[in-house]
């Protein structure tokens, strides 16, 4: 049974869920116009869907040391963009599944950390260019929230839930000013679940999408799409990445990684509070200028 979505005060359409698309249909209807879609059969032949249970991960990889993060990841200061701690993978999984401790793992690349797992994931022919070097996993407890952001490398992302439901709120890049994007970052500090229209009046005009992703379903997140993620259940997912079909977007991704991100981290180390306030002030100026 599909999970119903509560009515949002934002202007959000529901993401369509489909199966049986040909590569040409997918490209013309969704990739080219950059429209999110849930693919119900993208991972239908993956061994991972049945094999990757918590018990399997604990038995096979429980002694591995992993870096974990908490909600302070995006806050200015010493913790900005930094890990919270390191712990055994078995301890981490038990903590999110049983105690609900707010710790997340993200961008965990199984190709380098557990390369044999990539055999359980089939790169489908839906698009050309799926990365074989970066198969990223994401873990989190029930109720964990990943604040709205977009992926820095500007890749198309195919996010498949393995265990647990996740709710996504998405906006295209064209709505960045209405989301009050902080310059030199891929971040916004609006709360899309509890929007403050007095502080962020343009947020009321932003047009986006919302969907609950069920286990075994795949959300196509087009290049540069903003996404706010809520773990409806404790669980984990995997993302496949595909470069944008336009060279300009690929160049933008390289620029973001090699320049924009470096500037943001450097200035944050030197003057975190002043830097954050400057970015916030600039975000409001950019949003409201004619």
N, C-alpha and C positions, 0 to 999 in steps of 0.2 A: 504494500500500500504506500502510495506517495504521501510525503509529509506536507500538510497544508501550511501556507505562509501567512503569517499575521499581516494585517493591513499596515503599511508603512505610511508615515506622513510625507515621505518623499515621492517624487514622480517616477515610479518604477514599473516597468513591464516585466511580466514573467518570461523567463528564458524557455524557449521551446525545447522539447525533448523528442529526438527522432532516432530512427535506425534505418539501415539499408541504403545510405547515401553512397553514390559512386564518387570517385575522386573528383571528377569534373563537376558534379552537382555540389559537392562540398565547397570546392574552390569558388565557383561562380556565385553561390548563394550565401556563403558565410565568410570564407577567407578573404576574398576580394573586397567585399563591402565592409569587412571587419565587424562582423556581427557574432556575438557569443551564441553558442548552441550546446546542448547536452547530447552527447552521442551514447546511446544505450548499448551499442554493440561493438564499440571501439576495442574493448579489452575482452571480448567474449571467449577468445581462445588462449587467454593467459593462464598459465599454471599458478601464477602469483595469487589469483583470487581465492583459490582453495588452500594453497600451500602456506602462505605467509600469515599464519596465525600467531598470536602472542606467544603461545607455548613453543612454536617452532623457532621464533626469533630468540627466545630466552635460552633454549637448549643449544642452539647452534652458535649464537653470537653474544650470549649473556655476559661473557667476561670482557668484551670489547669496551674500551674507554671512549665515551662520546662527550662532545661539547653540547651543553644545553643553555637555553636562554629564557629570560622571563620578561615581564611587561615593561621593564626599564630599558629595553633594547633601543627604543626610539626616543628616549628622553635625553635632553642635553646634559652634558657632564661626563664624568669618567666612564659611566656605563654605556654611553652612546655607541651603538653598533658593536657592542662587545658581549662576550659570553658571560653567563652568570656563574657557571661552575663546570667541572668535569666529573663524570661519574660512570659506573659500570652500566652497560646497556640494560642488563636485567633489572638493576635497581631503578633505572629510569622508567622502564615499561611498567613495573609494579607500582611506581609512584603515581603515574598518570591514570592507570586503569583501576587502582584500588583506593588511593588516597585523594586523587584529584588535585594534586599539587600543581600549581601553575608554572610548569616548565615545558618548554617546547624544544623540538629539534627541527631545524629546517635546512634545506639545501644540503642534505646528507647524500653524497654522491656514491651510490652503490657500486659504480664502475671501479672506483679506487678503493672503497672500504670493504666491499664484499662482492668482488667481480662475478662470482658464480651465480649471483642472484639475477644478473641480466639475462640469463638463459630462460628465466621464468616470465620474461616480458617480450612480447613480439612487437617489433616496429612495423606498424601497418602501412599499406601502400596508399593511404588517404592523401598524404602530401609527400613531396620529395624533400630530402634534406634533414630528416630527423637525426638529431645528434646521438651518436653512439658513445660519446665520451662523457656526457652529462645526463645521468638519470637520477634526478633528485627526489629524495623522500622527505616527507613532512610529518611530524608527530605532535600531538597535543592532547591535553585532558579536556573533559567535558566543560564547556563554558569558556574555554580559552578564546581570546579574540586577537586576531592579527589586524592591526590598524590599517586603514586604507592606504594603498600605495600602488605603484605599478612596477613591473620588472625592469631592472636597470639596463639589461642588454637588448631590450626591444624585440625579443623573440616572441613568436607565437607559442603558446603553452597549452598542452593537453593534460589536464589534471584529473587523475583517476583515483577515486576513493577505494581503498582496499578494505578497511575496517572503519565503521562509524559514518554518521551523516555530518555534512558540513553545509552551512548556509553562506551564500555569496551575495554581496551587493556589488554591482559593477557599473562603471561609467566609462565612456570613451574619452580619449585624449582631448577631444574638442570641448569637454566640460571642465578642464583643468582650472581655469580662472574661477569658475563658480564653486569649485572645491577648495579654493584658496591654497593652491599648491605653494609650498615653500621653495624658493629658488635654491639652486645647487643641490636639490634633493629630488627623490621620487616620492615624497611624502606630503600628506595633508594631515591636519590635526582637527578636522571636523569629525564629529561623532554622528555617523549616519543612522545609528539606532536611536539616538536621543538628540536629534538636531536642534541646535540653538540658532533659530532664525533671526533673533535680535542681533547676535554677534556676527552671524554669517548669512545675511539676507539673500544673497544670490544662490545659496544652496537650495532654496525653495524652487528655483527655476531649473536646476540641473535635471537632466533626463537620463535615466539609467535602467538597470535590470536587476532582478533578484531571482534566486533559485536555491532550493535545497538539493544538494547532490547526494544521492543514495549510493551505498556500496556497490561497486561494479559499474557505475556510470562515470562518464568522462566529460568534463567541462572544457570546451574550447574557449580559451581566453585570448582574444586577438592581441597583437602587438601593441604595447603601450596602454592597455586597458587598466584602469584603476580597479582594484578589488579589495573589499573588506570581507574578512572571513571569520565565521564563528563556528567553533566545534560544538555541534549539537550533541555529539557523543564523543567520548574518548576514542581516539583512533589514529589512523595514519593513511597516507596517500602517496602517490608517486606522480611526478610531472615529467612528461617528455617535451622536448623543446625543438622548435623548427625555426630557422632564420626567416625573416621577412622576405617577401618576394621582391621588394624594392631595395636597391643598393643604398639609397639615402637613409633608410631606417637602420640598416646594418651599420652604417657609418655613425649614426646618432648613438647607437648602442656602444660602439667602441669609444666614442667621445665621453659618454656618461661614465664608463668604467675607468678610463685612463686619465680623465681630467676632472670632471664634475665631482665625482665621489672623493677623489683625493683632496680637492680644495675643501670640501665640506668637512672631512675628517680632520684635516690639519688645523683649520680655523677653530673647529670645536675644541680641540686640545688646548689651543692658546687662550681662547676666551669663550667658553661654552654658553654662558648666559647672555652675554652681549650679542653673540652670533645668532642665537635663537631669536632674540628680540628683533634683531635686524631683519632676519628672514620672515618673521611674522609680519612686521611692518610692511615689508616689500610685497608680501603676498596680498595684503589688503589693498595696497596701492595699485598693483597689477590688476586685481579683480575689478576695481571700481573706476579705473581710468577709461575714458571714452576712446 
